[in-house]
Amino acid sequence: MRSAMRQELSKRWETLSFRTFTTRAADYYENGSFGCKRMNLRHLAESAKFHGRWRWNSKEDHPSWEKVLIAAMERVRQLEESRFAPAQPWLADMVIPLCSPKEIHAVNSGLALLGRSLPPRMDDADGWPPDSQKAHRAKEYNRLRGHWRHAKFRVFIYMVCGTFGLLGKHIEPDASVPEADVARLAKGIFADLPEELLRLFTAGRSVRSVAVDILKPQLHLAVLEEEVPTGDAAVYLHHLARASAAKNLGNITLLLHPDFLEHIRSWKVSTLFQALVSGSWPQHVDFLYLGWRHEGPVTAEGRVASHLRYHCDVEPWKGGKIGPCDSGYNPILLQNLWRMAFGRKLDPVGGDDLGGYDFSQLLVTRRAISRRSPAYWRYLSQVISARASFELLPGTRGFISRRTDLSVNDPFNKGVCAWFEHIWHMLFDPSFFPDDADKETC
């Protein structure tokens, strides 16, 4: 009998909304029902005291475990109320550079993880009897809240290695990609994904054919041709310039590699996706590095170690000269990139530095992008991949030589990516803006 009751409770509680669940849980701790559960919770609280994990911000030295649990549930309720779901679904844009056919499978694998991370649908009535007043209240609350779909997704693919490998034909950078080619590439990217996930990529639209709804996920395909390939940096900046100028920025933009699952922990991908579709993403967070690796331990102030000083010597007695550096890190390239981005000379002695964040997997909001003008993003996207920018590097003889100027083992300017990975926060987060950052060069 007790087992059957537990199964019924579990069945009804698993589809509750967050608000109803926390309300019922608080009632459960207050009214003292199910003595065996109370005993387990008491033992849990006593164990926390014994192992030094008991924290209580109150004048009361020895509160009862019931008070602690009730206070904890109240704290959870306050957190839930502080994260207001958006009135309209957010647009979340995934911006991805694509070079080879094998990367299509990598993108598909990343999207498949999102499909496995979909939260379950909630019961509109939150488990209350269908005709009861509480059920009507719950339905009204959930009608305004939505099941959990508080975000729609768009995928922007930039073909950066030409189009022959991906489409089997040449398409000029400024030309529109034919719909048939977009559909063919979309078929590989969205292959075998669950219908519930595909609906998040259709922006609510489907095409009816022979009495069957055929989902048409949104895929925006463009060709980007750089004078000197940069891997990801110019793609990201080009999209920000293009979308902000057209006033087509999503509420949130995810700047990702095709194999983003190699650079972002899978649990973080799932958690981020669930926060977006449930509307629980904290709207005050404008920028986030998603990569899992950084230099050194995080300090008490929340800072990571310096990427610049980790790989290069800085010599104050020589006027702040940078170098020598580890293999693959060109100090002249860094100084040029800094001047391009911020319009002045890099001054490591005066405080200019780079946080050590790897992988360039980023989340940034429309508000953060809009702090700088479309002209700034356009200028920066062009100058970091322009041939003339690299003719300033030592060893250049009037042309770009992969052997002399670029990384020998990479088909793109890996040096730009290596430094830019640690500059993004200074472009988006005002608390890290270098001095004179508002003096944009356009």
C-alpha positions in Angstrom: 0.0 0.0 0.0 2.8 2.4 1.0 4.7 1.5 -2.2 1.7 2.2 -4.4 1.1 5.6 -2.6 4.7 6.6 -3.3 4.4 5.7 -6.9 1.3 7.7 -7.3 2.9 10.7 -5.6 6.0 10.4 -7.8 3.8 10.2 -10.9 1.9 13.3 -10.0 4.8 15.4 -8.8 7.1 14.8 -11.8 5.0 17.0 -14.0 4.5 19.9 -11.6 5.5 23.4 -12.4 8.4 24.7 -10.4 6.2 27.1 -8.5 3.7 24.5 -7.5 6.5 22.0 -6.6 8.2 24.4 -4.2 4.9 25.4 -2.7 3.9 21.8 -2.0 7.4 21.0 -0.7 7.2 23.8 1.8 3.8 22.6 2.9 5.2 19.1 3.3 8.0 20.3 5.5 5.7 22.4 7.6 2.8 20.1 8.2 4.8 17.1 9.4 3.2 14.4 7.3 5.0 11.2 6.4 7.0 10.7 9.6 9.6 8.3 8.0 10.5 11.0 5.5 10.9 13.5 8.4 13.2 11.1 10.1 15.4 10.8 7.0 15.5 14.6 6.6 16.4 15.0 10.3 19.3 12.6 9.9 20.4 14.6 6.8 20.5 17.8 8.8 22.4 16.2 11.7 24.9 14.8 9.2 25.4 18.3 7.8 26.1 19.6 11.2 28.6 16.8 12.0 30.6 17.3 8.8 30.7 21.1 9.1 28.4 21.8 6.2 25.8 23.6 8.3 25.4 27.3 7.4 22.7 29.4 9.1 22.6 33.2 8.8 20.6 33.9 11.9 21.0 34.9 15.5 19.6 31.5 16.5 22.5 29.2 17.2 20.7 25.9 16.9 17.7 26.1 14.7 15.5 23.0 14.2 16.1 21.1 10.9 12.5 22.0 10.0 13.3 25.7 10.1 16.4 25.2 7.9 14.4 23.3 5.3 11.6 25.8 5.2 14.1 28.7 4.9 15.8 26.8 2.0 12.5 26.4 0.2 11.8 30.1 0.7 15.2 30.9 -0.8 14.4 28.7 -3.8 11.1 30.5 -4.3 12.8 33.9 -4.2 15.3 32.8 -6.8 12.5 31.5 -9.1 10.6 34.8 -8.8 13.8 36.8 -9.6 14.1 35.0 -13.0 11.1 36.3 -14.9 10.5 34.4 -18.0 10.4 36.6 -21.2 7.0 37.8 -22.4 7.9 36.7 -25.9 10.1 33.7 -26.9 13.7 34.7 -27.1 15.6 34.3 -30.4 18.8 32.4 -29.8 21.2 32.4 -32.8 23.8 29.7 -33.2 26.7 31.1 -35.4 29.0 28.4 -36.8 31.9 28.5 -39.3 31.9 25.5 -41.6 34.8 24.2 -43.7 34.4 20.5 -44.5 31.6 17.9 -44.9 32.8 16.0 -41.8 32.0 19.1 -39.7 28.3 18.7 -40.7 28.2 15.5 -38.6 29.8 17.4 -35.7 27.1 20.1 -35.7 24.4 17.4 -36.0 25.9 15.6 -32.9 25.8 18.8 -30.9 22.2 19.4 -31.8 21.4 15.8 -31.0 22.6 16.5 -27.4 20.1 19.3 -27.3 17.4 16.9 -28.3 18.3 14.6 -25.4 18.2 17.6 -23.1 14.7 18.6 -23.7 12.8 19.1 -20.4 9.5 17.1 -20.0 6.2 18.8 -20.7 4.4 20.0 -17.6 0.9 19.1 -16.6 -1.2 22.2 -17.2 -3.2 21.5 -14.1 -0.2 20.7 -12.0 -1.8 17.5 -10.9 -4.9 19.1 -9.3 -8.3 17.6 -10.1 -9.4 18.9 -13.5 -12.4 21.0 -12.4 -11.0 22.3 -9.2 -10.2 26.0 -8.5 -6.6 25.2 -8.0 -6.4 23.5 -11.4 -7.9 26.5 -13.1 -5.4 28.8 -11.4 -2.5 26.5 -12.4 -3.7 26.4 -16.0 -3.9 30.2 -16.2 -0.4 30.5 -14.7 1.0 27.9 -17.2 -0.9 29.5 -20.1 1.0 32.7 -19.5 4.2 30.9 -18.7 4.1 28.5 -21.7 5.0 24.8 -21.5 8.7 25.5 -21.5 9.4 26.9 -24.9 10.7 30.4 -24.1 13.2 30.4 -27.0 13.3 29.8 -30.7 16.6 29.0 -32.4 18.2 30.0 -35.7 21.4 28.5 -37.2 23.7 30.7 -39.2 26.4 28.7 -41.1 29.3 30.6 -42.7 31.2 28.6 -45.3 34.8 29.7 -44.9 36.7 27.3 -47.1 34.8 27.8 -50.4 31.7 25.9 -51.4 33.0 23.0 -53.5 33.5 20.7 -50.6 30.1 21.4 -49.1 27.9 22.0 -52.1 29.9 20.6 -55.1 30.0 24.0 -56.9 31.4 27.5 -56.6 29.3 30.3 -55.3 30.5 33.9 -55.1 30.7 35.4 -51.6 28.1 38.1 -52.3 25.7 35.8 -54.1 22.6 34.2 -52.5 22.9 30.5 -51.9 20.1 28.7 -53.8 17.3 27.3 -51.7 18.0 23.7 -53.0 21.6 23.9 -51.6 20.4 25.3 -48.3 17.9 22.5 -48.0 20.5 19.9 -48.9 22.9 21.1 -46.2 20.1 21.5 -43.7 19.1 17.9 -44.2 22.5 16.8 -42.9 22.6 19.2 -40.0 19.2 18.4 -38.7 19.2 14.7 -39.6 17.4 12.3 -37.2 16.6 15.0 -34.6 13.4 14.6 -32.5 10.4 16.5 -33.7 10.1 18.4 -30.4 13.6 19.8 -31.0 13.0 20.6 -34.7 10.0 22.7 -33.7 12.4 25.0 -31.8 14.3 25.7 -35.0 11.2 26.5 -37.1 10.1 29.7 -35.4 6.5 28.2 -35.3 6.3 27.6 -39.0 5.7 24.4 -41.0 4.8 23.6 -44.5 1.7 21.5 -45.1 2.0 18.9 -47.8 -0.4 16.0 -48.5 -2.1 16.6 -45.2 1.2 16.2 -43.3 3.1 18.9 -41.5 6.7 18.9 -42.7 8.9 20.8 -40.3 11.3 23.3 -42.0 14.1 24.2 -39.6 15.7 27.5 -40.2 19.2 27.4 -41.7 20.8 30.6 -42.8 23.7 29.9 -45.2 26.3 32.4 -46.4 29.8 32.4 -48.0 32.6 34.2 -46.3 35.9 34.7 -48.1 38.8 36.1 -46.2 42.0 37.4 -47.6 43.8 35.6 -44.8 41.7 32.9 -43.1 41.4 33.3 -39.3 39.4 30.2 -38.3 36.6 31.6 -36.2 37.4 35.2 -35.2 36.5 37.0 -38.5 33.3 34.8 -38.8 32.1 35.8 -35.4 32.8 39.5 -36.0 31.3 39.4 -39.5 28.1 38.0 -38.2 27.9 40.7 -35.5 28.4 43.4 -38.1 25.9 42.0 -40.5 23.2 41.2 -38.0 23.5 44.4 -36.0 23.4 46.6 -39.2 20.3 44.7 -40.4 18.8 44.9 -36.9 18.4 41.1 -37.0 20.3 40.2 -33.9 18.9 37.5 -31.7 18.2 38.1 -28.0 21.1 35.7 -27.4 23.9 34.8 -29.8 25.9 31.6 -29.4 29.3 31.8 -31.2 30.3 28.2 -31.6 32.7 25.8 -33.5 31.2 23.0 -35.4 32.6 20.5 -32.9 31.4 22.6 -29.9 30.9 19.4 -27.9 34.7 19.1 -27.9 35.1 22.5 -26.3 32.1 22.8 -23.9 31.3 20.3 -21.2 28.1 18.3 -22.2 26.4 19.1 -18.9 26.9 22.8 -19.6 25.5 22.6 -23.1 22.4 20.8 -21.6 22.0 23.2 -18.7 22.3 26.3 -21.0 19.8 24.9 -23.4 17.3 24.0 -20.7 17.7 27.5 -19.2 16.9 29.1 -22.5 13.8 27.0 -23.4 12.4 27.2 -19.8 12.9 31.0 -19.6 15.1 30.7 -16.5 18.3 32.2 -18.0 19.2 35.2 -15.9 18.6 38.1 -18.1 21.2 40.3 -16.5 24.0 38.0 -17.7 25.2 39.6 -21.0 28.4 37.5 -21.7 29.7 34.1 -20.9 32.8 32.1 -21.9 31.5 28.5 -22.4 34.9 26.8 -22.9 36.0 24.5 -20.1 39.7 25.5 -19.9 41.4 28.5 -18.5 44.8 29.5 -17.2 45.5 28.9 -13.6 43.1 28.7 -10.6 40.4 31.3 -10.2 41.3 33.9 -7.6 39.1 35.1 -4.8 38.2 38.1 -7.0 37.0 35.7 -9.7 39.9 36.3 -12.0 41.9 33.7 -14.0 45.6 33.8 -14.7 47.1 36.0 -17.4 47.4 34.3 -20.8 49.9 36.9 -21.9 52.3 36.3 -18.9 51.8 32.6 -19.0 53.2 32.3 -22.6 55.4 35.4 -22.9 57.9 37.4 -20.8 57.1 41.0 -20.1 60.2 43.1 -19.4 59.3 46.4 -17.6 62.9 47.6 -17.7 62.7 47.7 -21.5 59.5 49.8 -21.6 57.1 46.9 -21.3 58.6 44.9 -24.2 56.8 41.5 -24.7 58.9 38.5 -25.5 60.3 36.0 -26.0 57.1 33.9 -26.2 56.3 30.2 -26.5 56.3 28.7 -29.9 53.1 29.7 -31.8 52.7 33.0 -29.9 53.8 36.1 -31.9 54.1 39.2 -29.7 54.0 41.5 -32.7 50.8 40.0 -33.9 49.3 40.6 -30.4 50.3 44.2 -30.4 48.8 44.7 -33.9 45.5 43.0 -32.9 45.3 45.2 -29.7 45.8 48.4 -31.8 43.2 47.2 -34.3 40.6 46.4 -31.5 41.2 49.3 -29.1 42.9 52.0 -31.2 46.0 52.4 -29.1 49.3 50.6 -28.1 49.2 47.6 -25.8 50.6 48.6 -22.4 51.2 45.5 -20.3 53.0 47.4 -17.6 50.2 49.9 -17.3 47.6 47.2 -16.7 46.7 45.8 -20.2 46.4 42.1 -20.0 44.6 39.0 -21.3 42.5 36.7 -19.2 43.3 33.0 -20.0 40.2 31.6 -21.6 40.5 29.0 -24.3 38.3 27.7 -27.2 36.3 30.8 -28.2 32.9 29.3 -27.4 30.8 32.3 -26.4 27.4 33.5 -25.3 26.6 37.2 -25.8 23.3 39.1 -25.7 22.0 41.7 -28.0 22.5 44.3 -25.4 26.2 43.5 -25.1 26.7 43.5 -28.9 24.9 46.8 -29.3 27.3 48.6 -26.9 29.5 48.9 -30.0 28.3 50.2 -33.4 27.8 48.0 -36.5 30.6 50.0 -38.1 33.0 48.9 -35.4 32.2 45.2 -35.8 32.5 45.6 -39.6 35.9 47.3 -39.4 37.3 44.8 -36.9 36.0 41.8 -39.0 37.8 43.1 -42.1 41.0 44.3 -40.6 41.9 41.1 -38.7 41.7 39.1 -41.9 43.1 41.7 -44.3 46.4 40.9 -46.1 47.7 44.3 -45.4 47.4 43.7 -41.6 50.0 41.0 -41.8 52.5 42.7 -44.0 53.6 44.4 -40.8 54.9 41.2 -39.3 58.6 40.5 -39.3 59.7 38.3 -42.2 57.0 39.4 -44.7 58.2 40.2 -48.2 55.2 41.9 -49.8 52.9 38.8 -49.7 51.4 36.5 -47.2 53.5 33.3 -46.8 51.9 30.5 -44.8 55.4 29.3 -43.9 56.7 32.7 -42.8 53.7 34.6 -41.4 51.1 31.9 -40.5 51.2 28.7 -38.4 53.0 26.2 -40.6 50.7 23.2 -39.6 47.4 25.0 -39.9 45.5 26.1 -43.0 44.5 29.4 -41.4 46.1 32.1 -39.2 46.0 30.2 -36.0 47.9 33.0 -34.3 44.9 35.3 -34.5 42.7 32.7 -32.9 45.3 32.0 -30.2 45.3 35.6 -29.0 41.6 36.5 -29.8 40.3 33.7 -27.6 41.4 35.8 -24.6 40.2 39.2 -25.9 36.4 38.6 -26.3 35.4 39.7 -22.8 37.1 43.1 -23.4 34.8 43.6 -26.4 31.5 42.7 -24.7 31.8 43.2 -20.9 32.0 46.9 -19.8 33.8 46.0 -16.6 36.7 44.8 -18.7 36.7 47.5 -21.4 40.3 48.9 -21.8 40.7 52.6 -21.4 39.8 54.6 -24.5 37.7 51.7 -25.8 34.9 54.1 -26.7 37.3 55.7 -29.3 36.2 53.4 -32.1 38.3 53.1 -35.2 36.1 52.7 -38.3 
